Amino acid sequence: MGKREGFRPLLGYFSLLEDCAKVHRPVSNKETHFPADPAFKGASYCRRYELLCKRLVQERLYDVACLTLSANAKAASVSHPTPDLSFELFAAAVKSQVARWLALTTAAKKN
């Protein structure tokens, strides 16, 4: 279709983490070269991923992030540690971006 002026692509970060006891237990830090961020000290893998996803969006490196937890089973349930990292919000951001692209494309064809 070509480049649309003022249209910035959506940058999304999607992470899928196995929902098991191991990812919810606190883990230690190995600070061999640099000190670890204090927020990560004593945090579980799940909490670390949550902090990463939130920071990626807060620091505007990504527009939207999703952290999905799912058990490794046939009838696995899916969950999200916080509502702001849900798949619903992730999908809504993608849907909105597609709608913007279609509107721009339609407007460009009329001109």
Order of alpha helices (4+ residues) and beta strands (2+ residues): beta-alpha-alpha-beta-beta-alpha
